[in-house]
Amino acid sequence: MRSKRWVPWAFLALPLTMYSIWVIYPLISTLLLSFTSWDGVSMSKDIIGLDNFREIVQRPIFHCFLDQQY
């Protein structure tokens, strides 16, 4: 019985690999990118921390979305 413990992992290896490539990696990459001031073209990515999030929260349009009644 002990010798067949690898069988479920063999069936899960490909789906977990694909899920990691198409979901987990882009999610982590985007999260890390949100803490930089990258323009999308240049190679330099300056780390600015939470400044992007502060800028979004200070915009009036952000508060309009928060005030909407559904």
N, CA, C and O atoms as a CHARMM CRD file, in Angstrom:
* protein
*
  280
    1    1 MET  N      0.82000  -1.20100   0.00000 PROA 1      0.00000
    2    1 MET  CA     0.00000   0.00000   0.00000 PROA 1      0.00000
    3    1 MET  C      0.86100   1.26100   0.00000 PROA 1      0.00000
    4    1 MET  O      0.51400   2.26100  -0.62700 PROA 1      0.00000
    5    2 ARG  N      1.95000   1.20400   0.68600 PROA 2      0.00000
    6    2 ARG  CA     2.83000   2.36400   0.81700 PROA 2      0.00000
    7    2 ARG  C      3.49900   2.72800  -0.51700 PROA 2      0.00000
    8    2 ARG  O      3.81900   3.89300  -0.75200 PROA 2      0.00000
    9    3 SER  N      3.70200   1.76600  -1.36000 PROA 3      0.00000
   10    3 SER  CA     4.40400   2.02300  -2.61700 PROA 3      0.00000
   11    3 SER  C      3.54200   2.78800  -3.63100 PROA 3      0.00000
   12    3 SER  O      4.08200   3.30100  -4.61100 PROA 3      0.00000
   13    4 LYS  N      2.22800   2.87900  -3.42800 PROA 4      0.00000
   14    4 LYS  CA     1.35500   3.56700  -4.37500 PROA 4      0.00000
   15    4 LYS  C      0.93300   4.95000  -3.89100 PROA 4      0.00000
   16    4 LYS  O     -0.03300   5.50700  -4.41300 PROA 4      0.00000
   17    5 ARG  N      1.62000   5.51100  -2.92400 PROA 5      0.00000
   18    5 ARG  CA     1.28600   6.84600  -2.43200 PROA 5      0.00000
   19    5 ARG  C      1.62000   7.93300  -3.45100 PROA 5      0.00000
   20    5 ARG  O      1.08300   9.03800  -3.36900 PROA 5      0.00000
   21    6 TRP  N      2.47100   7.64500  -4.38100 PROA 6      0.00000
   22    6 TRP  CA     2.89000   8.63100  -5.37400 PROA 6      0.00000
   23    6 TRP  C      1.88000   8.77600  -6.51000 PROA 6      0.00000
   24    6 TRP  O      1.92500   9.76500  -7.24100 PROA 6      0.00000
   25    7 VAL  N      0.98500   7.82900  -6.67400 PROA 7      0.00000
   26    7 VAL  CA     0.05500   7.83100  -7.79900 PROA 7      0.00000
   27    7 VAL  C     -0.82200   9.08600  -7.84400 PROA 7      0.00000
   28    7 VAL  O     -0.91600   9.70400  -8.90400 PROA 7      0.00000
   29    8 PRO  N     -1.47000   9.49600  -6.74000 PROA 8      0.00000
   30    8 PRO  CA    -2.26500  10.73600  -6.82600 PROA 8      0.00000
   31    8 PRO  C     -1.41700  11.95200  -7.19000 PROA 8      0.00000
   32    8 PRO  O     -1.86800  12.82900  -7.92700 PROA 8      0.00000
   33    9 TRP  N     -0.20800  12.00300  -6.68200 PROA 9      0.00000
   34    9 TRP  CA     0.68000  13.13600  -6.98700 PROA 9      0.00000
   35    9 TRP  C      1.10600  13.11800  -8.44800 PROA 9      0.00000
   36    9 TRP  O      1.34300  14.17400  -9.03500 PROA 9      0.00000
   37   10 ALA  N      1.20300  11.95700  -9.02900 PROA 10     0.00000
   38   10 ALA  CA     1.53900  11.86900 -10.45500 PROA 10     0.00000
   39   10 ALA  C      0.41200  12.44800 -11.30700 PROA 10     0.00000
   40   10 ALA  O      0.66700  13.10900 -12.31400 PROA 10     0.00000
   41   11 PHE  N     -0.83000  12.19900 -10.90400 PROA 11     0.00000
   42   11 PHE  CA    -1.96200  12.75200 -11.64200 PROA 11     0.00000
   43   11 PHE  C     -2.12000  14.25500 -11.40400 PROA 11     0.00000
   44   11 PHE  O     -2.60900  14.97500 -12.27500 PROA 11     0.00000
   45   12 LEU  N     -1.71200  14.72200 -10.24100 PROA 12     0.00000
   46   12 LEU  CA    -1.85000  16.14000  -9.91400 PROA 12     0.00000
   47   12 LEU  C     -0.68200  16.99800 -10.39000 PROA 12     0.00000
   48   12 LEU  O     -0.79900  18.22300 -10.42300 PROA 12     0.00000
   49   13 ALA  N      0.42000  16.39400 -10.75200 PROA 13     0.00000
   50   13 ALA  CA     1.62900  17.14800 -11.10100 PROA 13     0.00000
   51   13 ALA  C      1.39300  18.10900 -12.26700 PROA 13     0.00000
   52   13 ALA  O      1.73400  19.28700 -12.16200 PROA 13     0.00000
   53   14 LEU  N      0.83200  17.64700 -13.35000 PROA 14     0.00000
   54   14 LEU  CA     0.61300  18.50500 -14.51100 PROA 14     0.00000
   55   14 LEU  C     -0.39900  19.61900 -14.23100 PROA 14     0.00000
   56   14 LEU  O     -0.10700  20.77700 -14.53000 PROA 14     0.00000
   57   15 PRO  N     -1.58000  19.31800 -13.66800 PROA 15     0.00000
   58   15 PRO  CA    -2.51900  20.40900 -13.38200 PROA 15     0.00000
   59   15 PRO  C     -1.96000  21.44100 -12.39900 PROA 15     0.00000
   60   15 PRO  O     -2.17800  22.64000 -12.57600 PROA 15     0.00000
   61   16 LEU  N     -1.25600  20.99600 -11.38600 PROA 16     0.00000
   62   16 LEU  CA    -0.67800  21.94600 -10.42800 PROA 16     0.00000
   63   16 LEU  C      0.41100  22.79700 -11.06400 PROA 16     0.00000
   64   16 LEU  O      0.55300  23.97500 -10.73800 PROA 16     0.00000
   65   17 THR  N      1.16700  22.21200 -11.95500 PROA 17     0.00000
   66   17 THR  CA     2.20000  22.97300 -12.66500 PROA 17     0.00000
   67   17 THR  C      1.56100  24.02600 -13.56600 PROA 17     0.00000
   68   17 THR  O      1.98900  25.18000 -13.57700 PROA 17     0.00000
   69   18 MET  N      0.55200  23.63500 -14.31000 PROA 18     0.00000
   70   18 MET  CA    -0.11800  24.58300 -15.20100 PROA 18     0.00000
   71   18 MET  C     -0.80500  25.68900 -14.40200 PROA 18     0.00000
   72   18 MET  O     -0.74900  26.85500 -14.79200 PROA 18     0.00000
   73   19 TYR  N     -1.44500  25.34200 -13.30100 PROA 19     0.00000
   74   19 TYR  CA    -2.09400  26.33300 -12.45000 PROA 19     0.00000
   75   19 TYR  C     -1.06600  27.32000 -11.89600 PROA 19     0.00000
   76   19 TYR  O     -1.32200  28.52200 -11.82900 PROA 19     0.00000
   77   20 SER  N      0.08500  26.80600 -11.50500 PROA 20     0.00000
   78   20 SER  CA     1.13500  27.68500 -10.98600 PROA 20     0.00000
   79   20 SER  C      1.64700  28.63900 -12.06000 PROA 20     0.00000
   80   20 SER  O      1.90000  29.81100 -11.78200 PROA 20     0.00000
   81   21 ILE  N      1.79700  28.14300 -13.27300 PROA 21     0.00000
   82   21 ILE  CA     2.31100  28.97500 -14.36000 PROA 21     0.00000
   83   21 ILE  C      1.29800  30.03200 -14.77700 PROA 21     0.00000
   84   21 ILE  O      1.68000  31.17700 -15.01800 PROA 21     0.00000
   85   22 TRP  N      0.01700  29.68200 -14.86900 PROA 22     0.00000
   86   22 TRP  CA    -0.98600  30.59500 -15.41300 PROA 22     0.00000
   87   22 TRP  C     -1.72800  31.41600 -14.37100 PROA 22     0.00000
   88   22 TRP  O     -2.36400  32.41000 -14.72100 PROA 22     0.00000
   89   23 VAL  N     -1.66700  31.02900 -13.09400 PROA 23     0.00000
   90   23 VAL  CA    -2.40100  31.76500 -12.06900 PROA 23     0.00000
   91   23 VAL  C     -1.47500  32.29900 -10.98200 PROA 23     0.00000
   92   23 VAL  O     -1.44500  33.50500 -10.73800 PROA 23     0.00000
   93   24 ILE  N     -0.73700  31.43800 -10.34000 PROA 24     0.00000
   94   24 ILE  CA     0.07400  31.83700  -9.18700 PROA 24     0.00000
   95   24 ILE  C      1.20000  32.79500  -9.58600 PROA 24     0.00000
   96   24 ILE  O      1.37200  33.83700  -8.95500 PROA 24     0.00000
   97   25 TYR  N      1.96800  32.45600 -10.62400 PROA 25     0.00000
   98   25 TYR  CA     3.07200  33.32100 -11.04000 PROA 25     0.00000
   99   25 TYR  C      2.59900  34.71800 -11.45800 PROA 25     0.00000
  100   25 TYR  O      3.17400  35.70300 -10.99600 PROA 25     0.00000
  101   26 PRO  N      1.55900  34.84800 -12.32700 PROA 26     0.00000
  102   26 PRO  CA     1.10300  36.19600 -12.67800 PROA 26     0.00000
  103   26 PRO  C      0.55000  36.97200 -11.47900 PROA 26     0.00000
  104   26 PRO  O      0.71200  38.19000 -11.40200 PROA 26     0.00000
  105   27 LEU  N     -0.09500  36.28000 -10.55200 PROA 27     0.00000
  106   27 LEU  CA    -0.62400  36.93600  -9.36700 PROA 27     0.00000
  107   27 LEU  C      0.49400  37.53500  -8.51800 PROA 27     0.00000
  108   27 LEU  O      0.41500  38.69300  -8.11000 PROA 27     0.00000
  109   28 ILE  N      1.51300  36.76000  -8.25800 PROA 28     0.00000
  110   28 ILE  CA     2.64300  37.24300  -7.45700 PROA 28     0.00000
  111   28 ILE  C      3.41600  38.31500  -8.21200 PROA 28     0.00000
  112   28 ILE  O      3.83900  39.30900  -7.62200 PROA 28     0.00000
  113   29 SER  N      3.60100  38.11800  -9.51200 PROA 29     0.00000
  114   29 SER  CA     4.31200  39.09800 -10.33000 PROA 29     0.00000
  115   29 SER  C      3.59100  40.44800 -10.33700 PROA 29     0.00000
  116   29 SER  O      4.23200  41.49200 -10.21700 PROA 29     0.00000
  117   30 THR  N      2.27700  40.43200 -10.47500 PROA 30     0.00000
  118   30 THR  CA     1.49000  41.66300 -10.47400 PROA 30     0.00000
  119   30 THR  C      1.53300  42.34200  -9.11900 PROA 30     0.00000
  120   30 THR  O      1.64000  43.56500  -9.03400 PROA 30     0.00000
  121   31 LEU  N      1.45000  41.55600  -8.07000 PROA 31     0.00000
  122   31 LEU  CA     1.52300  42.11700  -6.72200 PROA 31     0.00000
  123   31 LEU  C      2.86100  42.81900  -6.50500 PROA 31     0.00000
  124   31 LEU  O      2.89300  43.93700  -5.99200 PROA 31     0.00000
  125   32 LEU  N      3.95400  42.18200  -6.88500 PROA 32     0.00000
  126   32 LEU  CA     5.27100  42.79600  -6.73500 PROA 32     0.00000
  127   32 LEU  C      5.41800  44.02500  -7.62700 PROA 32     0.00000
  128   32 LEU  O      6.04600  45.00500  -7.22800 PROA 32     0.00000
  129   33 LEU  N      4.85200  43.98400  -8.81400 PROA 33     0.00000
  130   33 LEU  CA     4.92000  45.11000  -9.74200 PROA 33     0.00000
  131   33 LEU  C      4.14100  46.31300  -9.22600 PROA 33     0.00000
  132   33 LEU  O      4.47600  47.45000  -9.55800 PROA 33     0.00000
  133   34 SER  N      3.11900  46.08500  -8.42700 PROA 34     0.00000
  134   34 SER  CA     2.31600  47.19600  -7.90900 PROA 34     0.00000
  135   34 SER  C      3.09000  48.05200  -6.91000 PROA 34     0.00000
  136   34 SER  O      2.65800  49.16100  -6.59400 PROA 34     0.00000
  137   35 PHE  N      4.20300  47.57100  -6.41700 PROA 35     0.00000
  138   35 PHE  CA     5.03200  48.33800  -5.48800 PROA 35     0.00000
  139   35 PHE  C      6.17500  49.06300  -6.19500 PROA 35     0.00000
  140   35 PHE  O      7.09500  49.54900  -5.53700 PROA 35     0.00000
  141   36 THR  N      6.13100  49.14300  -7.52700 PROA 36     0.00000
  142   36 THR  CA     7.18100  49.81900  -8.29100 PROA 36     0.00000
  143   36 THR  C      6.59400  50.96300  -9.11500 PROA 36     0.00000
  144   36 THR  O      5.37700  51.11000  -9.22600 PROA 36     0.00000
  145   37 SER  N      7.47900  51.76400  -9.68600 PROA 37     0.00000
  146   37 SER  CA     7.04100  52.84100 -10.57800 PROA 37     0.00000
  147   37 SER  C      7.49800  52.54400 -12.00100 PROA 37     0.00000
  148   37 SER  O      8.14400  53.37900 -12.63500 PROA 37     0.00000
  149   38 TRP  N      7.17400  51.38500 -12.49300 PROA 38     0.00000
  150   38 TRP  CA     7.56800  50.95200 -13.81800 PROA 38     0.00000
  151   38 TRP  C      6.62300  51.52600 -14.85600 PROA 38     0.00000
  152   38 TRP  O      5.40800  51.50700 -14.66000 PROA 38     0.00000
  153   39 ASP  N      7.16200  52.04100 -15.96600 PROA 39     0.00000
  154   39 ASP  CA     6.32600  52.64100 -17.00600 PROA 39     0.00000
  155   39 ASP  C      5.88200  51.63200 -18.06400 PROA 39     0.00000
  156   39 ASP  O      5.13600  51.99700 -18.97200 PROA 39     0.00000
  157   40 GLY  N      6.30900  50.40300 -17.97600 PROA 40     0.00000
  158   40 GLY  CA     5.89500  49.36400 -18.90900 PROA 40     0.00000
  159   40 GLY  C      6.82300  49.18700 -20.08600 PROA 40     0.00000
  160   40 GLY  O      6.66900  48.23600 -20.85200 PROA 40     0.00000
  161   41 VAL  N      7.79300  50.08900 -20.25300 PROA 41     0.00000
  162   41 VAL  CA     8.67700  50.02700 -21.40500 PROA 41     0.00000
  163   41 VAL  C     10.13600  49.89400 -20.97600 PROA 41     0.00000
  164   41 VAL  O     10.86100  49.03600 -21.47800 PROA 41     0.00000
  165   42 SER  N     10.55600  50.73700 -20.05800 PROA 42     0.00000
  166   42 SER  CA    11.96700  50.75400 -19.66600 PROA 42     0.00000
  167   42 SER  C     12.31900  49.52700 -18.83800 PROA 42     0.00000
  168   42 SER  O     11.43800  48.81200 -18.35800 PROA 42     0.00000
  169   43 MET  N     13.59700  49.29600 -18.67800 PROA 43     0.00000
  170   43 MET  CA    14.06900  48.15100 -17.90800 PROA 43     0.00000
  171   43 MET  C     14.14900  48.45100 -16.41200 PROA 43     0.00000
  172   43 MET  O     14.19200  47.52800 -15.59900 PROA 43     0.00000
  173   44 SER  N     14.16800  49.72900 -16.04600 PROA 44     0.00000
  174   44 SER  CA    14.31500  50.07000 -14.63200 PROA 44     0.00000
  175   44 SER  C     12.96600  50.05900 -13.92700 PROA 44     0.00000
  176   44 SER  O     11.97700  50.60200 -14.42100 PROA 44     0.00000
  177   45 LYS  N     12.95500  49.44000 -12.78500 PROA 45     0.00000
  178   45 LYS  CA    11.75400  49.36600 -11.95200 PROA 45     0.00000
  179   45 LYS  C     12.14000  49.87100 -10.56100 PROA 45     0.00000
  180   45 LYS  O     12.72200  49.13500  -9.76300 PROA 45     0.00000
  181   46 ASP  N     11.81200  51.13100 -10.28000 PROA 46     0.00000
  182   46 ASP  CA    12.13800  51.70400  -8.98900 PROA 46     0.00000
  183   46 ASP  C     11.07200  51.32200  -7.97100 PROA 46     0.00000
  184   46 ASP  O      9.87800  51.48900  -8.21800 PROA 46     0.00000
  185   47 ILE  N     11.50700  50.81100  -6.83700 PROA 47     0.00000
  186   47 ILE  CA    10.57700  50.41200  -5.79400 PROA 47     0.00000
  187   47 ILE  C     10.10700  51.65600  -5.05000 PROA 47     0.00000
  188   47 ILE  O     10.92300  52.41800  -4.53200 PROA 47     0.00000
  189   48 ILE  N      8.78800  51.86300  -4.99700 PROA 48     0.00000
  190   48 ILE  CA     8.23700  53.04300  -4.33400 PROA 48     0.00000
  191   48 ILE  C      7.30200  52.67100  -3.18600 PROA 48     0.00000
  192   48 ILE  O      6.71600  53.55100  -2.55600 PROA 48     0.00000
  193   49 GLY  N      7.16300  51.41100  -2.91700 PROA 49     0.00000
  194   49 GLY  CA     6.35700  50.98600  -1.77500 PROA 49     0.00000
  195   49 GLY  C      4.87200  51.19600  -1.98900 PROA 49     0.00000
  196   49 GLY  O      4.33100  50.80800  -3.02400 PROA 49     0.00000
  197   50 LEU  N      4.21000  51.80500  -1.02300 PROA 50     0.00000
  198   50 LEU  CA     2.75700  51.97100  -1.05500 PROA 50     0.00000
  199   50 LEU  C      2.30300  53.25700  -1.74300 PROA 50     0.00000
  200   50 LEU  O      1.11900  53.58600  -1.68700 PROA 50     0.00000
  201   51 ASP  N      3.19900  53.98400  -2.38400 PROA 51     0.00000
  202   51 ASP  CA     2.83200  55.25900  -3.02300 PROA 51     0.00000
  203   51 ASP  C      1.75800  55.09600  -4.09400 PROA 51     0.00000
  204   51 ASP  O      0.89500  55.96400  -4.22500 PROA 51     0.00000
  205   52 ASN  N      1.78700  54.01600  -4.85900 PROA 52     0.00000
  206   52 ASN  CA     0.75000  53.79200  -5.87400 PROA 52     0.00000
  207   52 ASN  C     -0.62300  53.67400  -5.23000 PROA 52     0.00000
  208   52 ASN  O     -1.60500  54.20800  -5.74700 PROA 52     0.00000
  209   53 PHE  N     -0.69300  52.98300  -4.11300 PROA 53     0.00000
  210   53 PHE  CA    -1.97000  52.79700  -3.43600 PROA 53     0.00000
  211   53 PHE  C     -2.44600  54.09300  -2.78500 PROA 53     0.00000
  212   53 PHE  O     -3.64200  54.38600  -2.78100 PROA 53     0.00000
  213   54 ARG  N     -1.51500  54.86400  -2.23900 PROA 54     0.00000
  214   54 ARG  CA    -1.87900  56.17200  -1.66800 PROA 54     0.00000
  215   54 ARG  C     -2.45400  57.09100  -2.74400 PROA 54     0.00000
  216   54 ARG  O     -3.43400  57.79700  -2.50700 PROA 54     0.00000
  217   55 GLU  N     -1.84200  57.07900  -3.92200 PROA 55     0.00000
  218   55 GLU  CA    -2.30700  57.91600  -5.02700 PROA 55     0.00000
  219   55 GLU  C     -3.71500  57.52200  -5.46000 PROA 55     0.00000
  220   55 GLU  O     -4.54300  58.38900  -5.73900 PROA 55     0.00000
  221   56 ILE  N     -3.98800  56.23400  -5.51700 PROA 56     0.00000
  222   56 ILE  CA    -5.32400  55.77500  -5.91500 PROA 56     0.00000
  223   56 ILE  C     -6.37200  56.20500  -4.90300 PROA 56     0.00000
  224   56 ILE  O     -7.44700  56.67000  -5.28100 PROA 56     0.00000
  225   57 VAL  N     -6.07100  56.05600  -3.63100 PROA 57     0.00000
  226   57 VAL  CA    -7.04100  56.38300  -2.58200 PROA 57     0.00000
  227   57 VAL  C     -7.31600  57.88100  -2.52600 PROA 57     0.00000
  228   57 VAL  O     -8.41100  58.28300  -2.13500 PROA 57     0.00000
  229   58 GLN  N     -6.36100  58.71000  -2.90300 PROA 58     0.00000
  230   58 GLN  CA    -6.53300  60.16000  -2.83900 PROA 58     0.00000
  231   58 GLN  C     -7.32100  60.71200  -4.02700 PROA 58     0.00000
  232   58 GLN  O     -7.72000  61.87600  -3.98400 PROA 58     0.00000
  233   59 ARG  N     -7.55700  59.95200  -5.05900 PROA 59     0.00000
  234   59 ARG  CA    -8.30000  60.43200  -6.21700 PROA 59     0.00000
  235   59 ARG  C     -9.79900  60.45800  -5.91500 PROA 59     0.00000
  236   59 ARG  O    -10.32500  59.55200  -5.26800 PROA 59     0.00000
  237   60 PRO  N    -10.48000  61.50500  -6.38800 PROA 60     0.00000
  238   60 PRO  CA   -11.91500  61.61000  -6.12100 PROA 60     0.00000
  239   60 PRO  C    -12.75000  60.48100  -6.74100 PROA 60     0.00000
  240   60 PRO  O    -13.77100  60.08200  -6.18100 PROA 60     0.00000
  241   61 ILE  N    -12.32200  59.97800  -7.87600 PROA 61     0.00000
  242   61 ILE  CA   -13.08300  58.91700  -8.53700 PROA 61     0.00000
  243   61 ILE  C    -13.12200  57.66100  -7.69100 PROA 61     0.00000
  244   61 ILE  O    -14.09100  56.90400  -7.75500 PROA 61     0.00000
  245   62 PHE  N    -12.09000  57.42600  -6.90200 PROA 62     0.00000
  246   62 PHE  CA   -12.05100  56.26600  -6.02000 PROA 62     0.00000
  247   62 PHE  C    -13.16800  56.33900  -4.99300 PROA 62     0.00000
  248   62 PHE  O    -13.80700  55.33200  -4.68700 PROA 62     0.00000
  249   63 HSD  N    -13.40100  57.52600  -4.46500 PROA 63     0.00000
  250   63 HSD  CA   -14.43500  57.69800  -3.46000 PROA 63     0.00000
  251   63 HSD  C    -15.83300  57.62200  -4.06900 PROA 63     0.00000
  252   63 HSD  O    -16.78700  57.25100  -3.38400 PROA 63     0.00000
  253   64 CYS  N    -15.96300  57.96800  -5.34100 PROA 64     0.00000
  254   64 CYS  CA   -17.25600  57.82700  -6.02200 PROA 64     0.00000
  255   64 CYS  C    -17.65900  56.35600  -6.08300 PROA 64     0.00000
  256   64 CYS  O    -18.83200  56.02900  -5.90000 PROA 64     0.00000
  257   65 PHE  N    -16.70800  55.47500  -6.33500 PROA 65     0.00000
  258   65 PHE  CA   -17.02500  54.06500  -6.38100 PROA 65     0.00000
  259   65 PHE  C    -17.38200  53.52400  -5.01400 PROA 65     0.00000
  260   65 PHE  O    -18.20300  52.61200  -4.90600 PROA 65     0.00000
  261   66 LEU  N    -16.78800  54.06200  -3.97500 PROA 66     0.00000
  262   66 LEU  CA   -17.09600  53.61500  -2.62400 PROA 66     0.00000
  263   66 LEU  C    -18.48300  54.07000  -2.17500 PROA 66     0.00000
  264   66 LEU  O    -19.13100  53.38600  -1.38200 PROA 66     0.00000
  265   67 ASP  N    -18.93900  55.20200  -2.66700 PROA 67     0.00000
  266   67 ASP  CA   -20.21300  55.78100  -2.23200 PROA 67     0.00000
  267   67 ASP  C    -21.42600  55.21700  -2.96300 PROA 67     0.00000
  268   67 ASP  O    -22.56000  55.49300  -2.57100 PROA 67     0.00000
  269   68 GLN  N    -21.21200  54.43900  -4.01000 PROA 68     0.00000
  270   68 GLN  CA   -22.34000  53.93800  -4.80000 PROA 68     0.00000
  271   68 GLN  C    -23.16400  52.94400  -3.99200 PROA 68     0.00000
  272   68 GLN  O    -22.63000  52.11200  -3.25800 PROA 68     0.00000
  273   69 GLN  N    -24.47300  53.05500  -4.14600 PROA 69     0.00000
  274   69 GLN  CA   -25.40400  52.12900  -3.51800 PROA 69     0.00000
  275   69 GLN  C    -25.79900  51.05800  -4.53300 PROA 69     0.00000
  276   69 GLN  O    -26.12000  51.37200  -5.67900 PROA 69     0.00000
  277   70 TYR  N    -25.77400  49.83800  -4.12500 PROA 70     0.00000
  278   70 TYR  CA   -26.14200  48.73400  -5.03800 PROA 70     0.00000
  279   70 TYR  C    -27.47200  48.16700  -4.64600 PROA 70     0.00000
  280   70 TYR  O    -27.95800  47.23400  -5.28500 PROA 70     0.00000
